[in-house]
């Protein structure tokens, strides 16, 4: 089984959904999470705070530098994610379609790199 990242993207410039639409998305995502767990595909998932409260940490010349805000200037940011276990990309894409319908937004699918043989 391969692990996949299902990443939910949001645009900070988009109008926030109406409260009843947000609640609908929350309820649908809860149901989707339960379906993932029941199917044994769930590894981990969660929503993220907005990018403007992020802190970027980098080490340059042995000095640790921290800066406020997101790492990259972008029209879209990661809003949440699922890590799932699926037999192949087609299965991961099926889960992503369900996740997209649940959260009412786009979901990017990326496989994790294989672990090197030890």
C-alpha positions as CSV (number, residue, x, y, z in Angstrom):
1,X,0.0,0.0,0.0
2,X,1.2,3.5,-0.9
3,X,0.5,6.5,1.3
4,X,-0.9,9.6,-0.4
5,X,-1.3,13.2,0.6
6,X,-4.7,14.6,-0.2
7,X,-4.2,18.4,0.1
8,X,-7.1,20.8,0.4
9,X,-6.4,24.2,-1.1
10,X,-8.1,27.5,-0.2
11,X,-7.7,31.0,-1.6
12,X,-7.4,33.6,1.1
13,X,-8.8,36.2,-1.4
14,X,-12.1,34.2,-1.8
15,X,-15.2,35.3,0.0
16,X,-15.7,33.1,3.1
17,X,-18.7,30.7,2.7
18,X,-21.9,31.4,4.5
19,X,-22.0,29.9,8.0
20,X,-24.5,27.3,7.0
21,X,-22.3,26.3,4.1
22,X,-19.3,26.0,6.4
23,X,-21.3,23.8,8.8
24,X,-22.4,21.6,5.9
25,X,-18.7,21.2,4.8
26,X,-17.7,20.4,8.4
27,X,-20.4,17.8,8.7
28,X,-19.6,16.2,5.3
29,X,-15.9,16.1,6.1
30,X,-16.7,14.4,9.4
31,X,-18.6,11.7,7.5
32,X,-15.8,11.4,5.0
33,X,-13.3,10.9,7.8
34,X,-15.4,8.2,9.3
35,X,-15.6,6.5,5.9
36,X,-11.8,6.6,5.5
37,X,-11.4,5.2,9.0
38,X,-14.0,2.4,8.4
39,X,-12.3,1.4,5.2
40,X,-8.8,1.3,6.8
41,X,-7.5,4.0,4.5
42,X,-7.1,6.7,7.2
43,X,-3.6,7.5,8.4
44,X,-3.9,11.1,9.6
45,X,-5.7,14.3,8.7
46,X,-6.5,17.7,9.9
47,X,-7.3,21.3,9.1
48,X,-4.8,24.1,9.3
49,X,-4.9,27.6,10.8
50,X,-4.7,30.4,8.2
51,X,-1.3,31.0,6.5
52,X,-0.9,34.5,7.9
53,X,-0.2,33.0,11.4
54,X,2.5,30.7,10.1
55,X,6.2,31.1,11.1
56,X,8.9,30.2,8.7
57,X,12.2,28.8,10.1
58,X,15.4,28.6,8.1
59,X,19.0,28.1,9.0
60,X,21.6,30.2,7.1
61,X,25.3,30.2,7.9
62,X,24.5,28.4,11.2
63,X,22.0,31.1,12.3
64,X,18.4,30.3,12.8
65,X,16.1,32.9,11.2
66,X,12.4,33.1,11.8
67,X,9.9,35.2,9.8
68,X,6.2,35.7,10.2
69,X,3.7,34.7,7.6
70,X,3.6,32.1,4.9
71,X,6.7,30.8,3.2
72,X,5.5,31.6,-0.3
73,X,3.4,34.4,-1.7
74,X,0.5,32.5,-3.4
75,X,-3.1,32.9,-4.5
76,X,-3.9,29.5,-2.8
77,X,-2.6,27.9,0.4
78,X,-2.9,24.5,2.1
79,X,-6.0,24.6,4.2
80,X,-6.0,21.0,5.4
81,X,-5.0,17.5,4.4
82,X,-5.5,13.8,4.7
83,X,-2.8,11.2,4.6
84,X,-4.3,8.0,3.3
85,X,-3.2,4.5,2.5
86,X,-4.4,3.2,-0.9
87,X,-3.4,0.3,-3.2
88,X,-2.8,2.6,-6.2
89,X,-3.2,6.0,-7.6
90,X,-6.7,5.2,-9.0
91,X,-7.9,4.3,-5.5
92,X,-6.4,7.5,-4.1
93,X,-8.1,9.6,-6.8
94,X,-11.4,8.0,-5.9
95,X,-10.9,9.0,-2.2
96,X,-9.8,12.5,-3.4
97,X,-13.1,12.9,-5.3
98,X,-15.1,12.0,-2.2
99,X,-12.9,14.4,-0.1
100,X,-13.4,17.2,-2.7
101,X,-17.2,16.7,-2.6
102,X,-17.1,16.7,1.2
103,X,-15.1,19.8,1.7
104,X,-16.5,21.5,-1.4
105,X,-13.1,22.5,-2.7
106,X,-10.2,21.2,-4.8
107,X,-8.0,18.4,-3.5
108,X,-4.5,17.7,-4.8
109,X,-3.2,14.1,-4.7
110,X,0.5,13.4,-4.2
111,X,2.1,10.0,-3.4
112,X,4.8,9.9,-0.7
113,X,8.3,9.0,-1.9
114,X,9.2,5.3,-1.4
115,X,11.4,4.7,1.7
116,X,14.9,3.6,0.7
117,X,15.7,0.0,1.2
118,X,17.7,-0.6,4.4
